[in-house]
Amino acid sequence: MKVLVCAKRVVDSNVKVRIKADGSDVEIEHCKMSLNPFDENAIEEAVKLKEKKLVNEIIAISIGTDKCVETLRTAMARGADRAILIKTDQDNHEALNIAKILKIITLKEQPDLIILGKQAIDDDANQVGQMLAGMLDYPQGTFISKLELNDNKVLISREIENGTEELELSLPAILTADLHLNQPRFIKLPQLMLAKKKAVEIVEVSSLKVELSNSTRTIKVKDGEIKKDCQMLSSAAEVINIINNLNLN
């Protein structure tokens, strides 16, 4: 069985991102970059399936510039057997474009299972897995917190409001991993050193003959922190007085 996992390069979750002075975007030029945390869960689950001898090969894929090679090496250090970089001139594409590229790679590699992080922490779109499932007409399980393979079926538990839902999907299928799915293991130094020696297959996006177009554009980026002036009151009478003076019309 073959599993395809995604490995997106994002700003490290411990870094506080700042907005550019002109408000055109966020400043990430000198920020520490890491593997998307939800993709770590996806890779970890694939590795656990391989350790149970249910999976023969794990392929990690990233879409972006040459800088994504290091992200793919992290994925291989975590247990991926092969890595493919779809080389483009930018690191962050719209979800629809990512899904289009992944569809082509899926048809080429023919994986039995595709596991993605449920979302990337940079745009929080939570769209790629669902779009890809629609394009391929594959069954999908989103926000999964448990996974079991049984012959040509996959049994999952997925997070829903006020509880969980259990589903049985036929393979091939697409799953998106929640943080509750597992606890990614610590990467040891020998694994990192070994991953640096592994080859990364680089595919130019132009060779895929896929039509990529942007349907949205960023108008302005604003700080999400809301700053409010606070006034300390010493008695309930002061509160009542303020309420009485409010214009509620």
Helices and strands as residue ranges (DSSP letters): E 2-6, E 9-11, E 18-19, E 26-27, E 33-35, H 37-51, E 57-64, H 68-77, E 82-87, H 95-109, E 113-117, H 128-136, E 140-150, E 153-160, E 163-170, E 173-177, G 179-181, H 189-196, E 201-204, G 205-208, H 236-245
